[in-house]
Every structure is written in C-alpha cells, then in structure tokens.
Amino acid sequence: MINRKPCYMRTFELTMSFSVNSNSRRSNGADGMALWLIEAPLKAGPVFGGQDYWKGLAVIFDSFDNDGLGNNPSISLHKNDGTFQFKHELDGSSTLVTSCKVNYRNSPNSLIHMFYENGKIHLFYDVNGSGKWEQCGEAADIPLSLRYYYGLSAATGGLSDNHDVYSLQVSTMDVGKSKVPEEFKKELEDKSKAQQEEILKEEINKNAYTQPGSVEKTPLERIEEVVNDNKNNNNDNNTDGDVEIQKELEALKSQLEAKEKELQQQKVLQQQQQQQQQQLQQQQQQQQQQ
C-alpha cells in the first residue's frame, strides 16, 4: 500500500489491526512486514518489500531470527536519514532505535498503537486484541519531517507467512485542521502550475481530438483533475497563489476550448474534402465507362 498524497500532521495517533500467520501453523516464518512514515512515496525494494536508504521512520515486524539472538518475532522502530543500509543479517541494527520481542505470529488479530507528539514516538501493542496493551521499548526521540507519506509492505523468503492488514486508522491531535506548512505551499503551487502547463503543451501539440465521453479523458477533464487534486491538498488554506492558479485554469480552459473548436472544424473540413474527392472519382469512373 502506498500513500501518494502527503500528510502534514505535527502530531498523530495510529492504530493498526493485523495478522501474521501460516497455514501450516509452524513455529517459525519469514520474512516480515513494515509500516513506513517517510519523506517520499514508498518504492519497492529489499527491506520487507520496501526501499532501502529511506528517509524517515519504519515500524518493522520481523518474523525471522537472522542474527541468531533469539529475539524474534519482534516489533521495532527504525530511523534512517537516507545514508544507512538495512542489514538483514543483523536484523537492522544499523537503523534500530528500539524494539521488543512480541509473539504475534498466528494470532488472529493483533494490534499496534502509536502516537507522535513533541518529537517523540510512543509504541504499544496488543498481541491478541484482548485490550491488554503493553509498551514496546521506551519513547523514542525521532523528529519527523513536517511532510511525510504512509506506506505498507511485506516480503517472504525461504519460509513464508501471510501478512494481513485489517485496518489502519490515523488521526491527529493538532488543534484545528492540519494545514500545509508555509514552506511547502509554494512548492505545491509551482507543481500544480507546471502540471497544467505540461498538459496544455501536450494537448496543443497533438494533431488529434479526444471525443468527450471516450475512455480517454479530455484535456479539460485532465486539467480540472489536476486543479481539484491541488485544492484537496490545500483544503482550507487558500492563498493568493491558489487564486492565481484558478485564474490560470480558466485561461487554460479557454485556450483548450478554442483549440478543440479549431480541430473540430478542421475535421469537418477534411470530411467534406474527402466526400468531394469521392464524388469526383465516381464522376470520372462514370465518364470512362461511357
């Protein structure tokens, strides 16, 4: 699972319901899964299905005892600034912040609860969903970026498990709505403007017209989609830049409408010319037959 839209919560609470299980009910399994809070959308990679050298936080559910210390299955917090490689043979010791041995395998419903406030991560688990919560390690100092993306990944190896996530709920303890930090607003505005300009260039350079109602979206639909997406990211945070973007949308729509009208007229003209040529060919054939 990959979240492609960023979150801007300065505080949050997260609860996840999951099950790591094996059909054979054997005593050991592999490899595990990970919950990510990172600075860019998650990419596939070698760390329990997610990327290595990430920037941000990873909560790792490691089912297999690679280092032979007898401390698996485990739940652990890992922090990376993008410069560290995850060492599987050492169960990720190079990025480890805190961990706890938790025998969650083959439990029908396990839970974790995590909250972040004042730069500290607090992690709790409930192995059997019975309401008995226990803290996993000490509260960890992990200052997160003001913008981050959620993700979930899993992987298997020589041994295998089923990794089932039943629910993932996230809320914020921020007062009022979480707003886009000022340092990111300009970036969002520039990105939206660039997307609109790129779409306009692409469509104007096309020597074809997309009929409304077809499977492919029309240029106007695509531009409106980009702007609506930008509005969602900036909900209740309208700036002068947002107003300018809306004005640019209207200008782009007018340009595209004019271009589409021109292309449609050209299409009609081409059809008329083809009909005239067909009529001329028929007349020539009739004269030759006579």
Secondary structure, 3 states (H helix, E strand, C coil): CECCCCECCCCEEEEEEEEEECCCCCCCCCCEEEEEEECCCCCEEEECCECCCCEEEEEEEECCCCCCCCCCCEEEEEEEECCCCCCHHHCCCCCEEEEEECCCECCCCEEEEEEEECCEEEEEEECCCCCCCEECCCCEECCCCCCEEEEEEEECCCCCCEEEEEEEEEECCCCCCCCCCHHHHHHHHHHHHHHHHHHHHHHHHCCCCCCCCCCCCCHHHHHHHHHHHHHHHCCCCCCHHHHHHHHHHHHHHHHHHHHHHHHHHHHHHHHHHHHHHHHHHHHHHHHHHC
